[in-house]
Amino acid sequence: MNPRQASPAASNFVKKAESCVLSAYRDSVRSKQWPIGVPTIGWGHTKGVLMGDVITQERADALLLEDMRDAVECVDRKVGPETTQNQFDAMVSLVFNIGCGAFTMSTLLRLFNAGQPAAAAREFVRWIYAGNVALPGLLTRRQAERDLFLKV
């Protein structure tokens, strides 16, 4: 079976939600490991980023492609075969932002794979927190992902 792919619209969706910053900054996620935010660069890339890092636009775009590929592979492995392109793209955007581990443990995935896409769609807006703080930007993104997921 061939792996599914995100449409070109998926990376544009992520770009719109993330924006691109060419020097490392701390994002709004707080945790025990990152009490002042996760070092982030480019289009929301976090793997191996150190404060003080600076990249080119070309490198930011290459990192986006790598991160999108990881998100696509995760969604392709985890969701059942009955997936529309819009559902797939919406879940790829979500995974890009929350990671494969969180997606794998999510009620959204469980409901979708149980044949309950409408219930799964309602789960998008549960993913609006950075730490314990609801972020308006995440709510906007999740509503847009949900709307894409529901689009015929």
N, C-alpha and C positions, 0 to 999 in steps of 0.2 A: 504494500500500500504506500502510495506517495504521501509525503508529509504535506499538510496544508500550509498555505502561505497567507500572510497578511496582505491586504490590498495596499496600493500606494497611498490611499487615503489614510491608512493607519499611522504611518510615520508623520504625515502632515498633521494629524490629530494630536499626536504626542508633541510635535514641535510647537503647536499652538498652546498646549497646556504647560509646557516646560519653559520655554524661552532659552536662549543660549547665552552663557556667560563664559568667557575665555580664561578667566582666572578663578582659582579655587575660592569657594565661599562656603559658609556653613548653612545648610538648609534648616528648615523649621522642625525637623524630627529630633526629639530629645529622648535619650535613653540612658541607662546606667553606663554603657560603653561610651556614649557621645552626649554628655550632659549639656553641651553648648551647641549641638548640631553636627550632623554628619558632613564631613568635607565632600563637596560636590563640585563638578566642573562640566562645561559643555551643556548638552541637552539633558541634564539630570543624571550624569554619570557619577557613580560613587566608588566603584571598585579600584582600590589602590591609590586613591586621590589623597594628596597631602596638601595642607595649607601652604601657600606660596607657589603651587604649581600654576603654570601658564601654558596654554595650548593655542594652536592656530585654529581657524575655522575649519580647515580641511581635517584636522585631527578630531575636532568636535563632531563633525559629520561622520567620520569613520567610527568613532565610539558609539554614536547613535545607532549606526547599522549593526554593530556588535551587540549592543543591548537589545535592540529590536529582535535580532536573530534569537537571542536567549529567551525573550518573552514569547516569541512565536513557537519555539521548540517546546517550551513549558505547556502552553495552551494546547498545542497539537498532541502532546503526550497525555494530558489530563482530561480533556473533554471527549465526550462520545462523538460518534460520526455524524449525528444529525445536527449539524451546526450551519447556520447561514453565514455568509461572508460578513455581514454586519455584526452578528453575535461574536464571531471569531475576532474581528477587529476590535470590538469594544473590550473583550476579555484580554486581548494583547495589550491594549493601553493600560488596563488595570494592573496587569502583571508587571508591565514596565515600571509602574509606580510603586507597587506594594511588594513585589518580589514573588518568586515561584513558591517559596515555602509558605508564605501567608495565603496565597491563592489555593494551594493544595489543601490546606486545612479549613478553607472557607465554606460557610453555609451556601454561598452563591454557587460554588462548584458542585457541592452535593445536590442541591436542588436542580441545577441544570442537568446533571447526569441522571437524575431520577425522573426526567421528563417533565419538569415543572419550570419552563422558561419564564413564565410571568412572575412566579414567586422569586426566581433567581434575579430577575431584573430589579425587583424591589430591594435586593441586597446591596446594590451598588452604593447607595447613599449611606450605608453603614460605615464605609471606608473614608471618612472625612476627618479623622483625628490624626494629629501629630502629637505623640505622647497622649495626654488626656485632654488636649485642647482641640475643639472643632475649628477648622479653618475654612473661611468662606471660599477661598480659591479651590479647595478640595471639593467642597460641595458643588460648586459650579462645574468642575471637571467630572465628577461622578454623575451629575444629572445629564451632562452631555454624553457620557459613556452609556448611561441607561437608555437615553433617547436613541442613540445609534444602535444599541442592542435590540431595541424594540422595532426599529425601522424595517419595513418589509422590503 
